[in-house]
Amino acid sequence: MKSYNMAVVGIGMVGTEMLKLLHERRFPAKSLRVFATRERDELIAGKTYHVEVATEESFQDMDIAIFAGTEGAKGASQTYGWKAVEQGTVVIDNGDDYRMDPRVPLVIPEVNANHLKQHQGFISNPNCSTIQMVMVLGPLHRAAGLKRVVVSTYQAVSGTGKAAVEELREQAPKALEGQACEAKVYPHTIAFNCIPQVSSLKNEFPGYYGEEIKMIQEPRKILEIPNLPVSATCVRVPVFNAHSESINVELHDKLTAEQARKILSESPGIQVLDDPARSIYPTPREVSGKDPVYVGRIREDSSVQYGLDLWVVSDNIRKGAALNTIQIAERMIEMELL
C-alpha cells in the first residue's frame, strides 16, 4: 500500500483527536509531523509527539496536511493553506475560512464524496453541527427531496475548546453551592444554563449568529440545493461533549416514520436508536467518544403534508471534526485522488 508524508496543524482538542484517530485507523502515513505555534513535546494516548513551529517551508515534502482549525490553529489555513497547495500538498481544513469558497469542495464522505473529484488541492471539512445534520438529511433528500429544514441545536462546550470545558468544570460546583460564577469564555455562566448564542452576529443574516448561518449555507453547498430554505437556532448547553439537534424536515414526497428508519439504518455512518416507549434514543453521554451519527425520535410531523421530526446526536470532536477530516483523506486514497 502506498504511504504518505503527513502533517497535522494544531494540537488543541481537535488536533489531539486527529492524532489519536490516525493511529487507531492505521492511516498509511510514511511520516507524521505536528505543527503549532510553539515547539514542545506532547504525550497523547501513550505516544509522544514532537510539536514543531509551523513555517511556510514546513510543507515542502508533505503529501497531505490536515488543519485542526480550532484553539489558536484557527486561521492557520489562511496563513499556510494555499502556500502548502502551491508546494504540492493536499490540504484538508477543519476550519471555516474557505468552506464557502467556490474553489473548495465542502465534503462529508458518506454524502458527497463525488465533490472530491473537483478539488484544486484544498478541501474543507464542514461545521460540526452541519455534518451530523447533513448525514441525516442526505439519505432523506435522495429518497423524497428536501423542501424545508428547521433545526435547533444543543451544543456541547467542547465545541469551543479546552478553556470552555474547564470553565464548565470550574463553574458547576460553585453553582451548586449558590456561589457566583465568573464567565470568561461565554457571555454568561454556562453551568446549569442555556446560552442561545454560538459565535457572533453577522450582517449578512440580521439577527443570526455565525453558527446558525453556517447551518443555513453549508447544507446548500454540500447537497447542491442552492435555495434550500433552512432556519437554525443554535444553543450552547452545559454538556461536556457531543452535540444534539432537533430537526424538522419538510419533504417533497411522503416518507413514513418507518420508511425513514429503514433508510437511515441502512445509510453508512448512521445508527438508529429509536424505541421511545422504552426510552431508547441517543443522548450525549452515551454517544461521546463514538464515531457514528445517532438518530432517534423519528416521527411524522402532522402540521405539514410531508414532514418528519428527528433527534440527532453525534460526537462533535470526532465525526464533527477530526474523524470526518481523516475520512476525507481516506476516501481520496480510495478514489486515487492522492
Short mmCIF file of the C-alpha atoms (twelve columns), coordinates in Angstrom:
data_MODEL
# 
_entry.id   MODEL 
# 
loop_
_atom_site.group_PDB 
_atom_site.id 
_atom_site.type_symbol 
_atom_site.label_atom_id 
_atom_site.label_alt_id 
_atom_site.label_comp_id 
_atom_site.label_asym_id 
_atom_site.label_seq_id 
_atom_site.Cartn_x 
_atom_site.Cartn_y 
_atom_site.Cartn_z 
_atom_site.pdbx_PDB_model_num 
ATOM 1   C CA . MET A 1   0.000   0.000  0.000  1 
ATOM 2   C CA . LYS A 2   1.222   3.480  -0.826 1 
ATOM 3   C CA . SER A 3   2.095   5.627  2.190  1 
ATOM 4   C CA . TYR A 4   2.079   9.391  2.607  1 
ATOM 5   C CA . ASN A 5   4.061   12.142 4.295  1 
ATOM 6   C CA . MET A 6   1.518   13.773 6.562  1 
ATOM 7   C CA . ALA A 7   1.222   16.894 8.693  1 
ATOM 8   C CA . VAL A 8   -1.264  17.829 11.407 1 
ATOM 9   C CA . VAL A 9   -1.529  21.564 12.097 1 
ATOM 10  C CA . GLY A 10  -2.899  22.425 15.525 1 
ATOM 11  C CA . ILE A 11  -2.730  20.441 18.757 1 
ATOM 12  C CA . GLY A 12  -5.838  21.521 20.668 1 
ATOM 13  C CA . MET A 13  -8.810  19.226 21.273 1 
ATOM 14  C CA . VAL A 14  -9.374  18.550 17.575 1 
ATOM 15  C CA . GLY A 15  -5.696  18.193 16.660 1 
ATOM 16  C CA . THR A 16  -5.193  15.783 19.553 1 
ATOM 17  C CA . GLU A 17  -8.166  13.702 18.393 1 
ATOM 18  C CA . MET A 18  -6.798  13.695 14.843 1 
ATOM 19  C CA . LEU A 19  -3.543  12.154 16.056 1 
ATOM 20  C CA . LYS A 20  -5.414  9.516  18.075 1 
ATOM 21  C CA . LEU A 21  -7.580  8.599  15.088 1 
ATOM 22  C CA . LEU A 22  -4.690  8.440  12.632 1 
ATOM 23  C CA . HIS A 23  -3.129  5.854  14.941 1 
ATOM 24  C CA . GLU A 24  -6.385  3.998  15.664 1 
ATOM 25  C CA . ARG A 25  -7.335  3.772  11.985 1 
ATOM 26  C CA . ARG A 26  -3.809  2.827  10.898 1 
ATOM 27  C CA . PHE A 27  -3.673  5.592  8.356  1 
ATOM 28  C CA . PRO A 28  -0.897  4.849  5.828  1 
ATOM 29  C CA . ALA A 29  1.454   7.610  6.974  1 
ATOM 30  C CA . LYS A 30  5.052   7.278  5.870  1 
ATOM 31  C CA . SER A 31  5.899   10.164 8.184  1 
ATOM 32  C CA . LEU A 32  3.836   12.320 10.539 1 
ATOM 33  C CA . ARG A 33  4.804   15.807 11.649 1 
ATOM 34  C CA . VAL A 34  2.850   18.018 14.036 1 
ATOM 35  C CA . PHE A 35  2.889   21.808 13.786 1 
ATOM 36  C CA . ALA A 36  1.629   24.513 16.123 1 
ATOM 37  C CA . THR A 37  2.599   27.969 17.365 1 
ATOM 38  C CA . ARG A 38  5.303   26.791 19.778 1 
ATOM 39  C CA . GLU A 39  7.720   23.867 19.976 1 
ATOM 40  C CA . ARG A 40  7.191   21.217 22.619 1 
ATOM 41  C CA . ASP A 41  6.550   17.504 23.195 1 
ATOM 42  C CA . GLU A 42  3.008   16.254 23.761 1 
ATOM 43  C CA . LEU A 43  2.033   12.862 25.228 1 
ATOM 44  C CA . ILE A 44  -1.159  11.666 23.530 1 
ATOM 45  C CA . ALA A 45  -2.667  8.224  24.166 1 
ATOM 46  C CA . GLY A 46  0.676   6.906  25.403 1 
ATOM 47  C CA . LYS A 47  2.653   8.199  22.427 1 
ATOM 48  C CA . THR A 48  4.958   11.228 22.460 1 
ATOM 49  C CA . TYR A 49  4.713   13.650 19.543 1 
ATOM 50  C CA . HIS A 50  7.265   16.371 18.895 1 
ATOM 51  C CA . VAL A 51  5.445   19.584 18.009 1 
ATOM 52  C CA . GLU A 52  7.264   21.938 15.643 1 
ATOM 53  C CA . VAL A 53  6.635   25.607 14.930 1 
ATOM 54  C CA . ALA A 54  4.849   25.949 11.585 1 
ATOM 55  C CA . THR A 55  6.521   27.936 8.810  1 
ATOM 56  C CA . GLU A 56  5.902   28.283 5.071  1 
ATOM 57  C CA . GLU A 57  8.707   25.780 4.471  1 
ATOM 58  C CA . SER A 58  7.106   23.147 6.755  1 
ATOM 59  C CA . PHE A 59  5.010   21.702 3.917  1 
ATOM 60  C CA . GLN A 60  7.636   21.287 1.192  1 
ATOM 61  C CA . ASP A 61  7.700   17.483 1.346  1 
ATOM 62  C CA . MET A 62  4.194   16.882 2.670  1 
ATOM 63  C CA . ASP A 63  1.636   14.871 0.677  1 
ATOM 64  C CA . ILE A 64  -1.287  15.717 2.998  1 
ATOM 65  C CA . ALA A 65  -1.763  18.423 5.630  1 
ATOM 66  C CA . ILE A 66  -4.811  18.421 7.873  1 
ATOM 67  C CA . PHE A 67  -5.584  21.621 9.754  1 
ATOM 68  C CA . ALA A 68  -7.376  21.300 13.097 1 
ATOM 69  C CA . GLY A 69  -8.936  24.743 12.716 1 
ATOM 70  C CA . THR A 70  -9.623  25.495 16.380 1 
ATOM 71  C CA . GLU A 71  -7.925  26.864 19.513 1 
ATOM 72  C CA . GLY A 72  -5.221  29.033 18.022 1 
ATOM 73  C CA . ALA A 73  -4.984  26.851 14.927 1 
ATOM 74  C CA . LYS A 74  -7.967  28.740 13.501 1 
ATOM 75  C CA . GLY A 75  -6.678  30.948 10.738 1 
ATOM 76  C CA . ALA A 76  -3.618  28.766 10.188 1 
ATOM 77  C CA . SER A 77  -5.011  27.687 6.846  1 
ATOM 78  C CA . GLN A 78  -5.223  31.355 5.835  1 
ATOM 79  C CA . THR A 79  -1.519  31.696 6.552  1 
ATOM 80  C CA . TYR A 80  -0.236  28.376 5.220  1 
ATOM 81  C CA . GLY A 81  -3.031  26.556 3.373  1 
ATOM 82  C CA . TRP A 82  -2.747  27.765 -0.194 1 
ATOM 83  C CA . LYS A 83  1.037   28.134 0.111  1 
ATOM 84  C CA . ALA A 84  1.151   24.436 1.010  1 
ATOM 85  C CA . VAL A 85  -1.029  23.638 -2.015 1 
ATOM 86  C CA . GLU A 86  1.440   25.524 -4.220 1 
ATOM 87  C CA . GLN A 87  4.151   23.176 -2.923 1 
ATOM 88  C CA . GLY A 88  2.151   20.089 -3.939 1 
ATOM 89  C CA . THR A 89  0.454   19.348 -0.615 1 
ATOM 90  C CA . VAL A 90  -3.225  18.407 -0.439 1 
ATOM 91  C CA . VAL A 91  -4.794  20.456 2.358  1 
ATOM 92  C CA . ILE A 92  -7.859  19.296 4.305  1 
ATOM 93  C CA . ASP A 93  -9.058  22.080 6.581  1 
ATOM 94  C CA . ASN A 94  -11.368 21.710 9.558  1 
ATOM 95  C CA . GLY A 95  -11.573 25.490 9.916  1 
ATOM 96  C CA . ASP A 96  -14.260 27.690 8.421  1 
ATOM 97  C CA . ASP A 97  -12.066 30.056 6.415  1 
ATOM 98  C CA . TYR A 98  -12.729 28.542 2.985  1 
ATOM 99  C CA . ARG A 99  -15.902 26.467 3.346  1 
ATOM 100 C CA . MET A 100 -17.948 28.654 1.046  1 
ATOM 101 C CA . ASP A 101 -15.083 29.354 -1.377 1 
ATOM 102 C CA . PRO A 102 -16.210 28.143 -4.840 1 
ATOM 103 C CA . ARG A 103 -12.738 26.666 -5.431 1 
ATOM 104 C CA . VAL A 104 -13.030 24.420 -2.379 1 
ATOM 105 C CA . PRO A 105 -15.183 21.265 -2.076 1 
ATOM 106 C CA . LEU A 106 -17.061 21.014 1.229  1 
ATOM 107 C CA . VAL A 107 -17.240 17.296 1.883  1 
ATOM 108 C CA . ILE A 108 -18.890 14.667 4.052  1 
ATOM 109 C CA . PRO A 109 -17.606 11.402 2.522  1 
ATOM 110 C CA . GLU A 110 -20.818 9.453  3.136  1 
ATOM 111 C CA . VAL A 111 -22.861 12.188 1.436  1 
ATOM 112 C CA . ASN A 112 -20.935 13.914 -1.365 1 
ATOM 113 C CA . ALA A 113 -17.585 12.199 -1.918 1 
ATOM 114 C CA . ASN A 114 -18.039 12.840 -5.651 1 
ATOM 115 C CA . HIS A 115 -17.211 16.512 -4.999 1 
ATOM 116 C CA . LEU A 116 -13.641 15.457 -4.192 1 
ATOM 117 C CA . LYS A 117 -13.044 14.958 -7.905 1 
ATOM 118 C CA . GLN A 118 -13.274 18.741 -8.300 1 
ATOM 119 C CA . HIS A 119 -10.592 19.570 -5.743 1 
ATOM 120 C CA . GLN A 120 -7.828  22.049 -6.522 1 
ATOM 121 C CA . GLY A 121 -5.579  20.853 -3.718 1 
ATOM 122 C CA . PHE A 122 -7.746  22.263 -0.915 1 
ATOM 123 C CA . ILE A 123 -10.781 20.574 0.710  1 
ATOM 124 C CA . SER A 124 -12.864 21.911 3.596  1 
ATOM 125 C CA . ASN A 125 -14.463 19.999 6.445  1 
ATOM 126 C CA . PRO A 126 -17.995 21.255 7.230  1 
ATOM 127 C CA . ASN A 127 -19.062 22.714 10.552 1 
ATOM 128 C CA . CYS A 128 -19.594 20.087 13.262 1 
ATOM 129 C CA . SER A 129 -23.324 20.798 13.584 1 
ATOM 130 C CA . THR A 130 -23.721 20.773 9.811  1 
ATOM 131 C CA . ILE A 131 -22.036 17.373 9.499  1 
ATOM 132 C CA . GLN A 132 -24.376 15.477 11.806 1 
ATOM 133 C CA . MET A 133 -27.434 17.196 10.333 1 
ATOM 134 C CA . VAL A 134 -26.484 16.580 6.686  1 
ATOM 135 C CA . MET A 135 -25.511 12.966 7.413  1 
ATOM 136 C CA . VAL A 136 -29.248 12.502 8.082  1 
ATOM 137 C CA . LEU A 137 -30.592 14.948 5.512  1 
ATOM 138 C CA . GLY A 138 -28.616 13.391 2.658  1 
ATOM 139 C CA . PRO A 139 -30.357 9.991  2.619  1 
ATOM 140 C CA . LEU A 140 -33.778 11.595 3.184  1 
ATOM 141 C CA . HIS A 141 -33.187 14.015 0.328  1 
ATOM 142 C CA . ARG A 142 -32.249 11.193 -2.037 1 
ATOM 143 C CA . ALA A 143 -35.409 9.342  -1.077 1 
ATOM 144 C CA . ALA A 144 -38.019 12.110 -1.007 1 
ATOM 145 C CA . GLY A 145 -36.454 15.512 -1.748 1 
ATOM 146 C CA . LEU A 146 -35.893 18.239 0.839  1 
ATOM 147 C CA . LYS A 147 -38.344 21.127 0.803  1 
ATOM 148 C CA . ARG A 148 -37.506 22.936 4.075  1 
ATOM 149 C CA . VAL A 149 -35.432 22.331 7.212  1 
ATOM 150 C CA . VAL A 150 -35.827 23.788 10.704 1 
ATOM 151 C CA . VAL A 151 -33.117 22.863 13.217 1 
ATOM 152 C CA . SER A 152 -32.405 23.707 16.860 1 
ATOM 153 C CA . THR A 153 -29.074 22.644 18.330 1 
ATOM 154 C CA . TYR A 154 -27.947 21.813 21.863 1 
ATOM 155 C CA . GLN A 155 -24.193 22.208 21.578 1 
ATOM 156 C CA . ALA A 156 -21.560 20.927 23.990 1 
ATOM 157 C CA . VAL A 157 -18.828 23.171 25.360 1 
ATOM 158 C CA . SER A 158 -16.085 21.047 23.767 1 
ATOM 159 C CA . GLY A 159 -17.029 22.761 20.522 1 
ATOM 160 C CA . THR A 160 -15.472 25.929 21.930 1 
ATOM 161 C CA . GLY A 161 -12.292 24.202 23.126 1 
ATOM 162 C CA . LYS A 162 -10.384 23.251 26.253 1 
ATOM 163 C CA . ALA A 163 -10.936 26.566 28.015 1 
ATOM 164 C CA . ALA A 164 -14.719 26.150 27.758 1 
ATOM 165 C CA . VAL A 165 -14.571 22.596 29.113 1 
ATOM 166 C CA . GLU A 166 -12.537 23.833 32.087 1 
ATOM 167 C CA . GLU A 167 -14.918 26.750 32.636 1 
ATOM 168 C CA . LEU A 168 -17.898 24.405 32.920 1 
ATOM 169 C CA . ARG A 169 -15.915 22.103 35.201 1 
ATOM 170 C CA . GLU A 170 -14.993 25.016 37.473 1 
ATOM 171 C CA . GLN A 171 -18.417 26.671 37.483 1 
ATOM 172 C CA . ALA A 172 -20.514 23.567 38.204 1 
ATOM 173 C CA . PRO A 173 -19.584 23.041 41.896 1 
ATOM 174 C CA . LYS A 174 -19.794 26.791 42.572 1 
ATOM 175 C CA . ALA A 175 -23.252 26.995 41.009 1 
ATOM 176 C CA . LEU A 176 -24.414 24.017 43.100 1 
ATOM 177 C CA . GLU A 177 -23.332 25.892 46.232 1 
ATOM 178 C CA . GLY A 178 -25.066 29.075 45.094 1 
ATOM 179 C CA . GLN A 179 -21.779 30.912 44.629 1 
ATOM 180 C CA . ALA A 180 -21.086 33.492 41.941 1 
ATOM 181 C CA . CYS A 181 -19.501 32.106 38.772 1 
ATOM 182 C CA . GLU A 182 -17.070 34.069 36.650 1 
ATOM 183 C CA . ALA A 183 -17.815 33.818 32.930 1 
ATOM 184 C CA . LYS A 184 -14.701 34.186 30.770 1 
ATOM 185 C CA . VAL A 185 -15.297 32.047 27.696 1 
ATOM 186 C CA . TYR A 186 -19.020 32.696 27.285 1 
ATOM 187 C CA . PRO A 187 -21.059 35.885 27.788 1 
ATOM 188 C CA . HIS A 188 -22.985 34.190 30.623 1 
ATOM 189 C CA . THR A 189 -22.434 31.400 33.122 1 
ATOM 190 C CA . ILE A 190 -22.708 28.086 31.271 1 
ATOM 191 C CA . ALA A 191 -23.163 25.828 34.318 1 
ATOM 192 C CA . PHE A 192 -26.837 24.782 34.595 1 
ATOM 193 C CA . ASN A 193 -27.724 27.294 31.904 1 
ATOM 194 C CA . CYS A 194 -28.512 27.544 28.180 1 
ATOM 195 C CA . ILE A 195 -26.995 30.277 26.029 1 
ATOM 196 C CA . PRO A 196 -28.714 30.921 22.653 1 
ATOM 197 C CA . GLN A 197 -25.528 32.343 21.147 1 
ATOM 198 C CA . VAL A 198 -22.866 30.422 19.250 1 
ATOM 199 C CA . SER A 199 -20.338 32.727 17.537 1 
ATOM 200 C CA . SER A 200 -21.181 36.368 16.777 1 
ATOM 201 C CA . LEU A 201 -23.865 38.279 14.902 1 
ATOM 202 C CA . LYS A 202 -23.341 38.686 11.157 1 
ATOM 203 C CA . ASN A 203 -24.629 41.412 8.862  1 
ATOM 204 C CA . GLU A 204 -25.491 39.021 6.030  1 
ATOM 205 C CA . PHE A 205 -28.311 37.415 8.076  1 
ATOM 206 C CA . PRO A 206 -29.624 40.058 10.530 1 
ATOM 207 C CA . GLY A 207 -30.269 38.590 13.973 1 
ATOM 208 C CA . TYR A 208 -28.489 35.292 13.250 1 
ATOM 209 C CA . TYR A 209 -25.269 34.212 14.927 1 
ATOM 210 C CA . GLY A 210 -22.405 32.754 12.909 1 
ATOM 211 C CA . GLU A 211 -23.076 29.100 13.763 1 
ATOM 212 C CA . GLU A 212 -26.658 29.438 12.559 1 
ATOM 213 C CA . ILE A 213 -25.521 30.939 9.273  1 
ATOM 214 C CA . LYS A 214 -23.148 28.012 8.736  1 
ATOM 215 C CA . MET A 215 -26.055 25.621 9.205  1 
ATOM 216 C CA . ILE A 216 -28.046 27.580 6.639  1 
ATOM 217 C CA . GLN A 217 -25.370 27.923 3.981  1 
ATOM 218 C CA . GLU A 218 -23.290 24.762 4.214  1 
ATOM 219 C CA . PRO A 219 -26.061 22.188 3.568  1 
ATOM 220 C CA . ARG A 220 -26.982 24.060 0.399  1 
ATOM 221 C CA . LYS A 221 -23.441 23.635 -0.933 1 
ATOM 222 C CA . ILE A 222 -22.994 20.029 0.181  1 
ATOM 223 C CA . LEU A 223 -26.375 18.843 -1.139 1 
ATOM 224 C CA . GLU A 224 -26.315 21.092 -4.219 1 
ATOM 225 C CA . ILE A 225 -29.630 22.764 -3.310 1 
ATOM 226 C CA . PRO A 226 -28.646 26.444 -3.517 1 
ATOM 227 C CA . ASN A 227 -32.054 27.787 -2.453 1 
ATOM 228 C CA . LEU A 228 -32.921 25.233 0.241  1 
ATOM 229 C CA . PRO A 229 -34.910 27.033 2.986  1 
ATOM 230 C CA . VAL A 230 -33.169 26.404 6.322  1 
ATOM 231 C CA . SER A 231 -33.896 28.007 9.682  1 
ATOM 232 C CA . ALA A 232 -31.449 27.404 12.537 1 
ATOM 233 C CA . THR A 233 -31.268 28.294 16.231 1 
ATOM 234 C CA . CYS A 234 -28.045 27.254 17.955 1 
ATOM 235 C CA . VAL A 235 -27.804 26.956 21.738 1 
ATOM 236 C CA . ARG A 236 -24.795 26.222 23.947 1 
ATOM 237 C CA . VAL A 237 -25.720 23.860 26.795 1 
ATOM 238 C CA . PRO A 238 -23.836 22.600 29.887 1 
ATOM 239 C CA . VAL A 239 -22.763 19.306 28.311 1 
ATOM 240 C CA . PHE A 240 -19.069 18.450 28.061 1 
ATOM 241 C CA . ASN A 241 -19.095 16.667 24.714 1 
ATOM 242 C CA . ALA A 242 -21.417 15.642 21.837 1 
ATOM 243 C CA . HIS A 243 -23.921 17.925 20.120 1 
ATOM 244 C CA . SER A 244 -27.657 17.230 19.926 1 
ATOM 245 C CA . GLU A 245 -30.099 18.532 17.326 1 
ATOM 246 C CA . SER A 246 -33.863 18.648 16.938 1 
ATOM 247 C CA . ILE A 247 -34.526 18.604 13.196 1 
ATOM 248 C CA . ASN A 248 -37.825 19.195 11.432 1 
ATOM 249 C CA . VAL A 249 -37.774 18.246 7.759  1 
ATOM 250 C CA . GLU A 250 -40.427 19.060 5.187  1 
ATOM 251 C CA . LEU A 251 -40.202 16.809 2.109  1 
ATOM 252 C CA . HIS A 252 -41.479 16.923 -1.456 1 
ATOM 253 C CA . ASP A 253 -42.692 13.311 -1.257 1 
ATOM 254 C CA . LYS A 254 -44.136 11.301 1.597  1 
ATOM 255 C CA . LEU A 255 -41.940 9.188  3.849  1 
ATOM 256 C CA . THR A 256 -43.459 7.361  6.781  1 
ATOM 257 C CA . ALA A 257 -41.516 7.211  10.009 1 
ATOM 258 C CA . GLU A 258 -40.912 3.519  9.401  1 
ATOM 259 C CA . GLN A 259 -39.587 4.181  5.906  1 
ATOM 260 C CA . ALA A 260 -37.290 6.865  7.289  1 
ATOM 261 C CA . ARG A 261 -35.971 4.480  9.969  1 
ATOM 262 C CA . LYS A 262 -35.190 1.886  7.323  1 
ATOM 263 C CA . ILE A 263 -33.461 4.390  5.025  1 
ATOM 264 C CA . LEU A 264 -31.358 5.814  7.842  1 
ATOM 265 C CA . SER A 265 -30.499 2.444  9.383  1 
ATOM 266 C CA . GLU A 266 -29.137 1.334  6.009  1 
ATOM 267 C CA . SER A 267 -27.086 4.525  5.493  1 
ATOM 268 C CA . PRO A 268 -23.330 4.381  6.213  1 
ATOM 269 C CA . GLY A 269 -22.167 6.122  9.372  1 
ATOM 270 C CA . ILE A 270 -25.636 6.287  10.938 1 
ATOM 271 C CA . GLN A 271 -27.009 4.322  13.880 1 
ATOM 272 C CA . VAL A 272 -30.743 4.400  14.634 1 
ATOM 273 C CA . LEU A 273 -31.730 4.224  18.316 1 
ATOM 274 C CA . ASP A 274 -35.477 4.683  18.252 1 
ATOM 275 C CA . ASP A 275 -37.806 2.999  20.704 1 
ATOM 276 C CA . PRO A 276 -39.377 5.864  22.642 1 
ATOM 277 C CA . ALA A 277 -41.779 3.601  24.569 1 
ATOM 278 C CA . ARG A 278 -38.695 2.116  26.272 1 
ATOM 279 C CA . SER A 279 -36.901 5.499  26.497 1 
ATOM 280 C CA . ILE A 280 -34.422 4.412  23.831 1 
ATOM 281 C CA . TYR A 281 -32.977 7.367  21.921 1 
ATOM 282 C CA . PRO A 282 -29.451 8.819  21.689 1 
ATOM 283 C CA . THR A 283 -28.063 11.103 24.391 1 
ATOM 284 C CA . PRO A 284 -24.746 12.969 24.542 1 
ATOM 285 C CA . ARG A 285 -23.380 10.872 27.428 1 
ATOM 286 C CA . GLU A 286 -23.701 7.593  25.556 1 
ATOM 287 C CA . VAL A 287 -22.622 8.998  22.193 1 
ATOM 288 C CA . SER A 288 -19.460 10.793 23.351 1 
ATOM 289 C CA . GLY A 289 -16.336 9.007  22.105 1 
ATOM 290 C CA . LYS A 290 -18.154 7.121  19.343 1 
ATOM 291 C CA . ASP A 291 -17.923 7.539  15.585 1 
ATOM 292 C CA . PRO A 292 -21.474 7.231  14.156 1 
ATOM 293 C CA . VAL A 293 -24.196 9.827  13.932 1 
ATOM 294 C CA . TYR A 294 -27.100 8.596  16.075 1 
ATOM 295 C CA . VAL A 295 -30.766 9.208  15.263 1 
ATOM 296 C CA . GLY A 296 -33.928 8.674  17.309 1 
ATOM 297 C CA . ARG A 297 -37.416 10.101 17.982 1 
ATOM 298 C CA . ILE A 298 -38.237 9.660  14.280 1 
ATOM 299 C CA . ARG A 299 -41.858 10.637 13.835 1 
ATOM 300 C CA . GLU A 300 -44.201 12.110 11.258 1 
ATOM 301 C CA . ASP A 301 -44.984 15.805 11.514 1 
ATOM 302 C CA . SER A 302 -48.736 16.218 11.172 1 
ATOM 303 C CA . SER A 303 -48.518 20.005 10.762 1 
ATOM 304 C CA . VAL A 304 -47.357 19.749 7.123  1 
ATOM 305 C CA . GLN A 305 -48.239 17.443 4.247  1 
ATOM 306 C CA . TYR A 306 -44.954 15.514 4.187  1 
ATOM 307 C CA . GLY A 307 -42.822 16.101 7.248  1 
ATOM 308 C CA . LEU A 308 -40.608 14.333 9.760  1 
ATOM 309 C CA . ASP A 309 -39.192 15.197 13.182 1 
ATOM 310 C CA . LEU A 310 -35.873 13.685 14.270 1 
ATOM 311 C CA . TRP A 311 -33.445 13.814 17.199 1 
ATOM 312 C CA . VAL A 312 -29.789 13.592 16.118 1 
ATOM 313 C CA . VAL A 313 -26.730 13.280 18.393 1 
ATOM 314 C CA . SER A 314 -23.054 12.969 17.485 1 
ATOM 315 C CA . ASP A 315 -19.604 13.442 18.990 1 
ATOM 316 C CA . ASN A 316 -18.673 16.880 17.660 1 
ATOM 317 C CA . ILE A 317 -14.937 16.361 18.155 1 
ATOM 318 C CA . ARG A 318 -14.877 13.003 16.349 1 
ATOM 319 C CA . LYS A 319 -17.362 12.854 13.454 1 
ATOM 320 C CA . GLY A 320 -17.955 16.589 13.697 1 
ATOM 321 C CA . ALA A 321 -14.283 17.416 13.181 1 
ATOM 322 C CA . ALA A 322 -11.318 15.032 13.417 1 
ATOM 323 C CA . LEU A 323 -12.893 11.861 12.051 1 
ATOM 324 C CA . ASN A 324 -14.589 13.466 9.055  1 
ATOM 325 C CA . THR A 325 -11.319 15.164 8.109  1 
ATOM 326 C CA . ILE A 326 -9.428  11.875 8.152  1 
ATOM 327 C CA . GLN A 327 -12.242 10.115 6.305  1 
ATOM 328 C CA . ILE A 328 -11.850 12.691 3.536  1 
ATOM 329 C CA . ALA A 329 -8.180  11.724 3.194  1 
ATOM 330 C CA . GLU A 330 -9.061  8.021  3.270  1 
ATOM 331 C CA . ARG A 331 -11.711 8.459  0.589  1 
ATOM 332 C CA . MET A 332 -9.280  10.412 -1.584 1 
ATOM 333 C CA . ILE A 333 -6.873  7.485  -1.380 1 
ATOM 334 C CA . GLU A 334 -9.675  5.055  -2.333 1 
ATOM 335 C CA . MET A 335 -10.612 7.285  -5.278 1 
ATOM 336 C CA . GLU A 336 -6.945  7.560  -6.333 1 
ATOM 337 C CA . LEU A 337 -7.033  11.335 -5.962 1 
ATOM 338 C CA . LEU A 338 -3.785  11.499 -3.969 1 
# 
